[in-house]
Amino acid sequence: MTYRIAPSILSANFARLGEEVDNVLKSGADIVHFDVMDNHYVPNLTIGPLVCEALRKHGVTAPIDVHLMVKPVDRIIPDFAKAGATYITFHPEASEHIDRTIGLIRESGCKPGLVFNPATPLDVLEWTLDKLDMVLLMSVNPGFGGQKFIPHVLDKARKVRRMIEERGLQVSLEIDGGVGPANIREVASAGVDTFVAGSAVFGAGQDSDPQRYNSIIAALRAELAKV
């Protein structure tokens, strides 16, 4: 299995965002994770398509994984597609018509994914998994960074991995929330292949590293190598 590390830029220094993203990618990260909150679906307000577009104009070519915590969700999808998103994931609770939202993401030229909160059942995957490129499991309740990992989400991860393999699909299984060197190996063992880490990465930058984040990305990779 190929493992991918997706630092969440919400934990980066926004005064130097372009430089931060360049450094974390040069340090060995694979994907830029982009948390979009609207102060309606979740009680926080973050960033929009303008920032995504700015990163592309800055020269970022890595995949950008846009996690929409917004309601209504359909309205903003074309804006992020135009701004350069690669993946666009959304919560089933935020859509009036899940199939239509998945189709809209695909028609916009992006890869669709569904996001499940810790207490959200996986029922909808029974009917949508073959239409997705990514399943994102929240291992914290979305809205704020720095929360602790919720262990029972690993049971959900094992269930989703079984579904993906039984159907012979190529769908990424991503987890977001409380992932770091201490638990990434356990998370990977549950079938997860893509790991969002915000404060665990951006909070561990070292001026002594050539690209500031070499040590923390290397530590995550070292743990993944033990799986």
Backbone as a ProteinNet text record, in pm:
[ID]
protein_1_A
[PRIMARY]
MTYRIAPSILSANFARLGEEVDNVLKSGADIVHFDVMDNHYVPNLTIGPLVCEALRKHGVTAPIDVHLMVKPVDRIIPDFAKAGATYITFHPEASEHIDRTIGLIRESGCKPGLVFNPATPLDVLEWTLDKLDMVLLMSVNPGFGGQKFIPHVLDKARKVRRMIEERGLQVSLEIDGGVGPANIREVASAGVDTFVAGSAVFGAGQDSDPQRYNSIIAALRAELAKV
[TERTIARY]
84.1	0	88	50.3	122.7	60.3	142.2	92.7	119.4	20.8	33.6	8.3	92.9	80.5	24.8	-80.6	-153.3	-158.9	-55.6	-59	-175.8	-243	-355.4	-304.3	-323.7	-265.4	-330.2	-441.4	-505.2	-411.4	-314.2	-218.5	-90.2	-81.8	39.1	38.9	152.2	164.9	111.7	-7.5	-71.9	-2.7	77.4	153	258.5	295.9	397	345.5	219.7	156.1	224.3	256.6	322.2	452	532	660	639	538.6	507.3	471.5	386.2	344	461.5	541	661.6	750.5	773.9	864.4	811.6	681.5	628	625.8	605.3	608.9	752.2	845.9	987	1037.2	974.7	1012.2	959.2	872.9	825.2	676.4	597.4	452.1	400.3	280.3	227.9	111.4	27.5	-98.9	-114.3	-178.1	-212.7	-358.6	-382.6	-519.8	-574	-696.7	-753.6	-889.3	-897.8	-1021.6	-1106.8	-1227.7	-1318.2	-1437.1	-1448.4	-1557.4	-1633.9	-1765.9	-1851.7	-1923.3	-1898.1	-1967.2	-2117.1	-2159.1	-2297	-2295.2	-2232.5	-2224.7	-2136.1	-2028.4	-1943.1	-1922.5	-1898.1	-1890.3	-1753.4	-1708.3	-1580.5	-1581	-1497.8	-1489.7	-1344.2	-1319	-1178.9	-1155.3	-1126	-1073.9	-1156.1	-1146.6	-1224.6	-1140.5	-1205.2	-1136.4	-1019.8	-1027.2	-921.2	-784.5	-782.3	-656	-607.4	-699.6	-664.8	-605.2	-669.8	-621	-483.9	-464.9	-337.3	-223.7	-250	-147.4	-110.6	-209.5	-180.5	-99.3	-135.9	-61.4	79.7	96.2	227.8	319.1	257.5	336.8	319.1	224.3	199.9	136.1	201.3	149.8	99.7	124.8	79.1	-74.4	-132.5	-278.2	-325.8	-436.3	-501	-632.6	-644.5	-755.1	-846.4	-958.3	-1046.7	-1158.9	-1161.2	-1263.2	-1366.5	-1484.9	-1590.6	-1675.6	-1666.4	-1756.1	-1848.8	-1932.5	-2020.4	-2159.2	-2258	-2395.2	-2469.4	-2530.6	-2537.3	-2402.5	-2380.3	-2247.5	-2233.7	-2340.9	-2329.4	-2282.1	-2326.3	-2297.5	-2147.7	-2067.2	-1926	-1835.2	-1886.1	-1802.1	-1737.7	-1814.5	-1750	-1641	-1656.5	-1555.6	-1423.1	-1430	-1306.6	-1246.2	-1330.3	-1278.9	-1200.9	-1258.9	-1193.7	-1064.7	-1062.1	-946	-830.6	-855.2	-745.5	-750.6	-867.6	-878.8	-859.8	-802.2	-787.7	-899.4	-906.2	-1014.8	-1109.6	-1239.4	-1336.8	-1420.8	-1413.4	-1490.2	-1594.7	-1707.5	-1817.1	-1887	-1962.8	-2037.3	-2175.2	-2218.5	-2351.8	-2463	-2445.7	-2548.7	-2562.6	-2459.7	-2459.7	-2519.5	-2554.4	-2606.3	-2754.7	-2828.9	-2971.1	-2989.1	-2887.6	-2895.9	-2753.4	-2713.8	-2573.8	-2523	-2602.2	-2560.4	-2535.9	-2623.1	-2609.6	-2481.8	-2451.5	-2329.9	-2204.9	-2205.3	-2091.8	-2074.9	-2186.9	-2182.5	-2131.4	-2170.8	-2127.6	-1975.4	-1921.1	-1775.6	-1704.3	-1754.9	-1694.4	-1704.9	-1821.7	-1841.7	-1752.5	-1716.1	-1630.4	-1482.8	-1452.7	-1315.9	-1236.1	-1304	-1235.8	-1274	-1201.1	-1225.7	-1313.8	-1429.4	-1522.3	-1491.9	-1527.4	-1515.3	-1623.2	-1653.6	-1748.7	-1675.4	-1725.2	-1663.9	-1763.2	-1712.8	-1797.9	-1744.7	-1829.3	-1795.9	-1788.7	-1728	-1713.7	-1844.5	-1954.9	-2083.4	-2173.9	-2124.9	-2205.9	-2193.1	-2306.7	-2298.5	-2252.2	-2205.1	-2148	-2249.9	-2377.8	-2480.6	-2475.2	-2455.9	-2462.3	-2352.1	-2244	-2134.8	-2179.2	-2278.3	-2328.6	-2369.1	-2419	-2475.8	-2390.2	-2281.5	-2203.6	-2055.6	-2005.4	-1861.1	-1800.1	-1872.3	-1817.7	-1813.2	-1869.5	-1868.3	-1764	-1689.5	-1598.9	-1452.2	-1368.2	-1222.9	-1161.9	-1239.4	-1185.7	-1298.1	-1264.4	-1349.8	-1265.5	-1317.1	-1247.3	-1321.9	-1252.8	-1309.7	-1254.7	-1344.5	-1302.5	-1277.6	-1157.9	-1124.6	-1127.8	-1182.1	-1221.4	-1351.8	-1420.9	-1539.4	-1495.3	-1534.1	-1477	-1515.8	-1425.5	-1451.1	-1328	-1245.3	-1128	-1010.7	-889.9	-769.4	-722.6	-624.7	-559.9	-636.6	-744.8	-821.9	-753.8	-797.8	-740.4	-814	-738.1	-787.1	-896.2	-1005.7	-1115.4	-1093.5	-1056.8	-1011	-1112.3	-1243.4	-1339.8	-1348.4	-1291.4	-1291.7	-1208.4	-1115.2	-1036.1	-1124.3	-1229.5	-1323.6	-1394.3	-1428.9	-1491.5	-1393.3	-1267.4	-1165.7	-1152.9	-1150.7	-1140.3	-1260.5	-1377.1	-1498.9	-1494.3	-1451.4	-1443.1	-1338.2	-1222.9	-1118.1	-1170.5	-1247.9	-1306.1	-1398.7	-1483	-1575.6	-1500.7	-1394.6	-1315.1	-1253.5	-1196.4	-1127	-1224.8	-1336.8	-1436.2	-1492.2	-1497.7	-1551.7	-1441.7	-1317.1	-1206.6	-1190.2	-1214.6	-1210.8	-1078	-1045.3	-928.1	-976.9	-1005	-1056.2	-960.8	-917.2	-829.3	-909.6	-849.3	-910.6	-825.5	-885	-813.7	-869.4	-784	-828.9	-777.8	-858.2	-825.8	-859.3	-755.3	-778.9	-696.7	-601.8	-525.7	-423.1	-383.2	-283.7	-144	-50.9	87.9	178.1	307.3	401.3	362.4	293.9	261.5	154.6	69.1	-40.6	-55.9	26.3	6	22.3	109.9	129.9	3	-59.5	-183.9	-295.3	-301.3	-402.8	-381.9	-257.8	-227.3	-263.7	-242.8	-273.9	-423.5	-504.9	-650.2	-695.2	-599.3	-635.1	-634.4	-593.8	-589.5	-463.7	-475.8	-358.6	-320.9	-410.5	-383.3	-409.5	-313.1	-316.2	-310.1	-416.5	-416.4	-353.4	-259.7	-197.1	-174	-232.5	-219.2	-115.9	-159.3	-67.9	47.6	25.6	133.1	249.9	220.8	326.3	372.2	280.6	320.1	364.2	319.6	362.4	497.3	552.3	679.2	792.6	773.3	877.8	1004.4	1119.7	1248.1	1332.3	1380.6	1465.7	1593.5	1632.9	1756	1735.8	1610	1582	1599.8	1650	1668.5	1539.8	1427.9	1297.5	1200	1252.7	1176.8	1096.5	1043.2	955.6	1014.4	1140.8	1203	1195.5	1223.8	1230	1094.2	989.3	856.7	803.3	822.7	776.7	855.1	984.8	1067.2	1020.8	981	933	803	714.1	589	617.7	708.3	745.1	809.7	890.9	957.9	856.3	752.7	647.2	567.9	540.4	464.9	544.2	676	761.3	753.7	703.2	693.1	563.1	472.3	340.9	357.1
-119.9	0	125.5	221.4	348.5	444.2	493.2	584.2	729.6	814.1	956.2	1042.6	1141.2	1234.3	1366.1	1413.2	1532	1637.5	1721.8	1827	1923.7	1955.9	2049.4	2192.2	2272.9	2407.2	2498.4	2455.1	2537.5	2560.8	2470.3	2484.2	2555.6	2594.9	2662.1	2809.5	2874.5	3018.5	3089.9	3148.3	3206.5	3332.4	3392.9	3509.7	3468.2	3338.5	3287	3157.6	3155.1	3029.6	2963.8	3039.3	2980.9	2912.4	2979.1	2923.4	2799	2804.3	2690.7	2567.1	2585.6	2473.4	2420.7	2509.8	2466.8	2380.8	2427.9	2357.3	2219.6	2211.4	2083.7	1981.2	2027.9	1937.3	1892.6	1986.2	1950.3	1857.3	1863.1	1775.5	1633.6	1614.1	1478.6	1456	1559.8	1544.3	1525.8	1469.5	1431.9	1517.8	1559.7	1626.2	1748.4	1851.6	1969.5	1954.4	1943.8	1930.7	2068.5	2093	2227.2	2223.3	2273.2	2267.4	2392.5	2371.3	2483	2476.2	2576.5	2583.5	2713.9	2705.1	2818.5	2887.8	2843	2895.5	2863.3	2767.5	2718	2567.7	2492.9	2347.5	2313.4	2389.5	2377.1	2516.7	2524.4	2656.3	2722.1	2738.3	2804.2	2856.3	2954.7	3015.6	3013.5	2955.7	2944.3	3010.8	2931.5	2986.2	2939.1	3015.7	2985.2	2962.6	2963.7	2933.6	3027.4	3150.2	3247.8	3197	3132.1	3080.6	2961.6	2877.1	2763.8	2813.2	2910.4	2968	3033	3100.7	3167.1	3064.7	2948.3	2844.1	2792	2774	2729.9	2836.2	2961.2	3069.1	3081.7	3045.5	3046.3	2940.5	2836.3	2730.7	2593	2577.6	2446.7	2353.9	2240.5	2143.9	2015.9	1997	1877	1874.7	1755.6	1749.5	1834.4	1903.9	1978.8	1909.7	1872.8	1791.9	1885.9	1926.4	2025.1	1954.3	1973.9	1915.7	2023.5	2008.5	2109	2078.9	2166.2	2161.2	2280.6	2276.4	2389	2336.3	2421.3	2387.8	2515.9	2520.6	2417.1	2399.1	2277.4	2243.7	2264.1	2242.6	2243	2377	2484.6	2617.7	2645.6	2596.1	2634.5	2540.3	2425.9	2325.2	2378.4	2439.5	2489.4	2592.8	2671.6	2772.5	2707.6	2600.2	2531.3	2454.3	2400.6	2332.8	2431.3	2548.4	2652.6	2700.8	2698.4	2746.9	2646.8	2522.1	2426.6	2307.8	2281.2	2164.2	2035.7	1934	1800.8	1710.4	1695.7	1622.8	1723.6	1693.8	1770.9	1670.6	1679.4	1589.1	1668.4	1602.8	1670.5	1572.4	1626.7	1546.7	1514.1	1388.2	1354.7	1437.2	1473.7	1553.5	1693	1738.9	1875.9	1884.5	1769.9	1767.4	1733.4	1803.2	1772.8	1648.7	1616.5	1504.5	1455.4	1349.7	1305.4	1269.1	1192.7	1154	1275.6	1373.3	1493.8	1569.6	1576.8	1647	1573.8	1441.4	1362.7	1389.4	1388.2	1412.8	1551.2	1648.8	1786.7	1798.6	1732.4	1734.6	1670.8	1556.4	1485.4	1569.2	1627.9	1710.6	1834.6	1879.9	1998.4	1965	1836.2	1794.7	1754.7	1733.3	1696.9	1555.8	1503.6	1368.6	1379	1312.9	1328	1234	1281.1	1198	1231.4	1134.5	1155.8	1155.5	1237.9	1252.8	1206.2	1128	1076.5	1121.5	1191.9	1231.6	1106.4	1117	998.3	924.8	998.4	934.5	912.8	945.2	927.3	784.5	712.8	575.9	573.3	456.4	441.6	394.6	389.7	331.2	381.9	512.2	571.9	517.3	465.6	411.2	288.5	217.1	97.6	129	252	289	389.4	435.3	541.9	508.8	404.4	380.5	370.4	307.9	289.6	419.4	526.2	656.4	751.1	703.9	791.2	762.9	863.8	847.7	851	896.4	907.6	892.5	828	828.6	887.5	991.4	1058.6	1032.1	971.8	947	1050	1122.3	1217	1141.2	1156.5	1093.1	1194.2	1311.8	1412.8	1472.1	1548.7	1618.7	1749.3	1771.5	1882.8	2018.7	2113.5	2251.1	2318.9	2243.9	2304.1	2207.3	2259.7	2178.2	2139.1	2048.1	2011.4	1916	1852.1	1758.7	1622	1540.6	1407.2	1306.1	1207.6	1101.1	1019.9	988.5	906.5	762.4	670	536.4	452.9	465.4	376.1	399.5	510.1	536.3	431	366.9	261.2	143.3	114.8	8.9	46.7	173.8	220.8	208.9	240.1	232	88.7	-6.7	-148	-188.4	-139.8	-172.4	-113.7	11.5	75	5.9	-28.2	-97.2	-229.9	-303.2	-429.5	-405.7	-302	-270.5	-239.1	-160.7	-122.2	-246.3	-333.5	-451.1	-554.5	-573.1	-670.4	-631.9	-500.4	-453.5	-429	-448.8	-431.5	-288.7	-191.9	-50.7	14.5	122.5	204.8	333.8	327	442	469.7	594.2	631.3	635.5	586.3	593.5	686.6	799.4	907.4	923.3	963.5	991.3	1128.3	1198.4	1336.7	1361.2	1395.7	1437.1	1360.8	1427.6	1366.4	1263.6	1267.2	1171.2	1229.4	1149.6	1192.2	1070.7	1090.5	977.8	869.4	907	809.4	709.1	746	654.5	627.6	687	670.8	525.2	451.9	310.4	230.3	253.2	184	219.2	345.8	391.7	324.3	317.7	252.6	104	40.4	-102.1	-129.4	-26.8	-40.2	-22.6	0.2	8.7	146.9	246.3	384.8	404.7	478.6	503.2	650.7	740.3	884.4	948.3	1026.6	1075.3	1227.6	1288.6	1433.2	1461.3	1554.9	1595.8	1745.7	1817.1	1962.5	2009.3	2022.1	2070	1973.6	1842.1	1744	1770.2	1827.2	1858.9	2003.1	2096.2	2237.4	2285.8	2217.5	2253.6	2194.9	2110.3	2042.2	2089.6	2203.5	2257.2	2290.9	2267.5	2296.7	2383.1	2492	2581.1	2511.6	2407.4	2335.4	2241.3	2213.3	2129.1	2210.9	2149.3	2223.1	2287.5	2211.8	2267.1	2274.3	2283.7	2306.3	2184.8	2103.8	1993.4	1855.2	1850.2	1722.7	1620	1662.5	1568.1	1507	1588.1	1534.4	1445.3	1482.5	1396.3	1264.7	1272.8	1151.3	1061.8	1121.7	1043.8	970.6	1038.3	975.3	860.5	884.4	781.1	660.1	686.3	577.2	486.3	545.7	466.1	387.1	449.5	380.7	262.8	274.7	166.7	41.3	56	-58.7	-137.3	-87	-152.2	-285.6
0	0	0	-81.1	-84.9	15.8	107.6	210.3	170.3	196.7	162.3	285.8	304.8	416.9	364.8	431.7	385.4	496.4	508.5	610.4	588.8	697.4	691.4	709.3	606.8	609.3	711.7	770	873.5	992.1	1008.9	1118.9	1077.3	950.7	901.3	941.3	919.2	941.1	816.6	826.9	709.7	659	740.7	693.9	591	593.4	500	436.7	396.5	356.9	237.3	133.9	17.2	54.1	134.7	179.1	265.7	354.1	441.1	358	258.9	175	93.1	37.2	-35.7	53.9	175.1	266.4	305.5	335.6	382	267.7	145.2	30.2	0.2	7.8	-13.3	97.3	213.5	325	306.5	207.1	177.7	191.3	219.5	222.3	79.6	67	-64.4	-112.2	-18.6	-51.6	37.9	-14.5	65.9	108	239.3	290	326.4	284.1	283.4	353.1	475.5	554.3	533.2	484.4	455.4	551.3	637.4	736.3	717.6	735.4	697	813.3	937.4	1055	1054.1	970.7	971.5	1000	910.7	930.6	1050.1	1067.7	1186.7	1245.7	1376.6	1441.9	1429.3	1306.3	1283	1140.5	1114.4	982	937.7	818.6	777	641.6	538.7	413.4	293.6	184.3	66	-57.8	-176.1	-302.7	-333.8	-285.2	-312.8	-266.8	-151	-96.9	-179.6	-221.8	-307.5	-439.3	-498.8	-623.7	-604.9	-490.4	-462.3	-453.8	-393.9	-384.6	-523.6	-609.4	-746.3	-820.4	-805.1	-871.1	-815.1	-689.6	-625.4	-685.7	-744.3	-806.7	-746.2	-654	-592.5	-696.7	-722.8	-821.3	-755.6	-627.3	-556.1	-551.9	-534	-519.5	-401.3	-421.1	-313	-280.5	-154.5	-103.9	-23.5	-84.3	-23	53.2	183.8	270.3	302.5	243.7	259.9	382.6	481.6	597.8	586	481.9	450	415	434.1	398.7	359.5	240.9	136.6	67.6	17.7	-32.9	-184.2	-260.2	-406.7	-462	-402.7	-454.7	-468.7	-372.9	-366.7	-446.2	-487.6	-556	-684.4	-777.1	-899.9	-873.1	-766.2	-732.6	-694.8	-616.7	-578.2	-695.3	-780.8	-900.1	-986.7	-1006.4	-1086.3	-1019.2	-885.5	-810.3	-807.7	-854.9	-864.1	-770.8	-709.6	-622	-701.3	-637.4	-696.9	-646.5	-514.9	-449.4	-385.9	-389.5	-311.8	-234.4	-101.6	-16.1	60.6	89.2	159.1	252.5	346.4	442.9	387	393.8	340.9	405.6	533.2	601.3	542.2	469.9	417.1	277	219.2	82.2	81.1	-3.6	-21.4	-109.4	-190.4	-284.8	-309	-238.3	-236.2	-375	-450.6	-586.1	-674	-662.5	-744.7	-708.7	-580	-536.2	-584.5	-574.3	-626	-775	-848.7	-992.9	-1026.4	-947.6	-970.1	-954.2	-853.1	-831.7	-951	-994.6	-1108	-1236.5	-1260.2	-1380.7	-1379.5	-1259.6	-1246	-1267.9	-1289.5	-1317.3	-1195.2	-1081.7	-957.1	-914.3	-815.8	-763.6	-638.6	-638.4	-525.5	-409.3	-290.1	-171.3	-70.3	16	124.8	257.9	350.4	483.5	589.3	684.5	791.5	926.7	1002	1138.6	1226.9	1345.3	1430.5	1458.3	1472.5	1505.3	1383.4	1263.4	1141.9	1091.3	1072.9	1021	875.6	832.9	699.1	595	630.9	543.8	399.8	384.1	250.5	158.3	215.9	134.3	55.6	108.7	40.7	-103.1	-123	-252.7	-329.9	-269.7	-334.8	-352.6	-286.7	-282.6	-422.9	-515.7	-650.4	-731	-676.1	-744.5	-685.6	-584.8	-510.2	-542	-518.1	-523.4	-384.7	-285.8	-150.4	-47.9	62.8	182.1	294.2	358	467.6	597.9	692.9	825	922.1	988.5	1090.9	1220.8	1275.7	1403.3	1517.5	1488.6	1587	1535.3	1618.3	1570.6	1504.9	1378.2	1301.9	1356.9	1335.1	1375.8	1431.1	1504.3	1566.8	1563.6	1551.9	1548.7	1687.3	1689.8	1815.4	1904.3	1852.3	1934.2	1940.3	2039.2	2055.5	1967.9	1922.4	1836.3	1906.2	1833.9	1887.1	1839.8	1929.8	1888.3	1810.2	1839.9	1774.2	1623.5	1576.6	1432.2	1358.3	1426.6	1362.3	1320.9	1397.9	1358.7	1228.4	1216.6	1091.9	976	1001.3	896.4	845.7	937.4	896.5	811.6	849.4	775.2	633.8	622.9	491	404.4	462.6	386.1	332.7	414.6	368.3	249.4	260.1	150.9	21.7	32.9	-84.8	-149.8	-66.8	-120.1	-175.7	-107.5	-155.3	-291.7	-318.5	-446.4	-550.5	-510.5	-604.2	-653.7	-564.8	-604	-569.1	-640.7	-611.1	-545.4	-417.6	-342.6	-227.6	-214.4	-103.3	26.4	133.7	266.4	351.8	386.5	455.2	596.1	688.8	825.3	866.8	946.2	982.5	1128.6	1205.5	1342.9	1443.9	1506.2	1613.9	1569.8	1441.8	1391.7	1405.9	1457.4	1473.6	1480	1506	1510.3	1610.5	1719.3	1824.1	1782	1684.9	1649.4	1500.4	1413.7	1269.5	1225.7	1292	1257.8	1285.5	1400.5	1436.1	1337.9	1297.7	1203.1	1067.3	1021	893.5	898.1	1012.2	1027.2	1014.8	1034.1	1020	875.6	783.1	642.2	582.9	661.2	613	528.8	417.6	332.9	322.5	365.2	354.9	491.1	539.4	677.5	680.3	730.8	751	886.7	888.3	1014.6	1007.8	1101.7	1101.8	1201.5	1326.3	1430.1	1452.7	1428.2	1445.9	1351.5	1234	1137.3	1153.3	1135.6	1135.1	1272.8	1377.1	1511.9	1549.6	1460	1490.4	1400.2	1334.6	1248.3	1326	1263.2	1327.4	1234.3	1287.6	1207.6	1162.1	1233.5	1197.9	1078.7	1043.4	926.1	798.2	692	565.8	515	522.8	482.2	599.9	718.5	841	889.4	798.5	839.5	806.5	770.6	732.8	845.6	968.4	1080.8	1110.8	1115	1149.8	1038.5	912.3	802.5	803.2	829.9	838.5	953.2	1064.6	1179.3	1144.3	1072.1	1029	931.4	837.1	738.9	808.4	908.2	979.5	1048.2	1104.4	1168.4	1064.2	949.7	843.5	787	788.1	736.2	822.5	944	1035.7	1018.9	936.3	921.3	847.8
[MASK]
+++++++++++++++++++++++++++++++++++++++++++++++++++++++++++++++++++++++++++++++++++++++++++++++++++++++++++++++++++++++++++++++++++++++++++++++++++++++++++++++++++++++++++++++++++++++++++++++++++++++++++++++++++++++++++++++++++

